[in-house]
Amino acid sequence: MSSPTSKERLIAFYRKVHPAGPGWTSIREEVGVTEAEAALHGDHMGIATLGWISGCLTIRSSLFAIGNFLYGRLPAAGLMTGVFAINCFILVKVFRSLWREPARPDI
């Protein structure tokens, strides 16, 4: 088992990355970042998890669709192609929401 990471290193990491989630609250407070300032960076954990699940389903369904087409199982191939198309749509929506320009407050 390794030793815990030093507080100074965690603070430096937080300042550089601005990680989201409730586990970083004590470090965020120690750095002096308010909840409003942290919200500007956004907490995208939920949408990122949806993207991860959708990405996994996209890859798996494409593989099963191709396999079923090759073996001539057209109903199963059609179903897997539908699952593939739906997850591609979800993945595009997730990408657009995660990679959009962050809202900048007027100065």
N, C-alpha and C positions, 0 to 999 in steps of 0.2 A: 504494500500500500504506500502511496506517495504522500508527501506532506501537503497540507492545504496551500492554495495559492495566496500570496500575500495581498493585503488590502490595497497597497499601492499599485500593484499590477492589475487588480480588478478595476480600480478607479481609472487607470490609464486605458484599459480595454473599453470601459464604458464610454469614456470621452471620445474614443475613436469610432466605435461601432454603434453606440446607442441601442443595445439590445432591448427587446420588448419582453414583457411578462412580469408577473408578480414577484418572481425570485430576485429581481434586480432593484426592488424598491429601496432597500436599505442603502445600497451603493448609490442609487440615483439621488437620494436625499443627502448623502454625504458629499456628493459632487456639487450639490446645490441646484440641481435641475428640478423645476417644479413639474407638477403633473401636466400643466398646460403646455410647457415647453416640450415635454416628452411626447405629448400627443401630436406635435408637429411632425415628429419623425414617424409616427404611426405604429400601431401594433397590428401586424399583418399575420399573426400566427394562425388564426382561423382560416383565412383565405389561402394561405400558403399550404396548410394541411389539405384543404380541398383540392388544390392544384396537384399536390403530391399523389393523392388517391386517384384523381382523374388521370394523371400521367401514367400511373401504373396500369390502370384499366385500359387506357388507350393502347399501350404497348401489348398487353396480354390479349386484348380482343383482336388486335390486328394480326397477331400470330395465329390465333385460333381461326380467324376468318380465312386467312391464306391456306392454312392446313385443311380446313373443311372444303374450300373451293377445289384444292388439289385432289381430295378424295371423293369429290362429287357429291358431298352432303350439302346440297343447296339450301335447305331450310335452316340448318345450323349456321351455314356461312352467311346467310342473309341476316340472321339474328345477331351474329358477332359483328357484322358490318354495321348494323344499326347501333350496337353498343359503342363501337369505335367512333361513329359519326357524332353521337351524343357527347361522348367524352372529349372529342376534339373541340366541339363547340364550347364546352365548359372550360377547357384548358385555354382557349383563346380569350375568353372572358376574364379568367384569372390573370393571365399575362397582362392584359390591358389594364386591369385594376392595380396590379402590383408595380407596373413599370410606367405608370403615368407620372407626370410632373407633380411634385408635391405643391400643395397650396401655400403660397407665400403671403404672410400678413403684410398689409400696407404699412409703410413707414411714414 
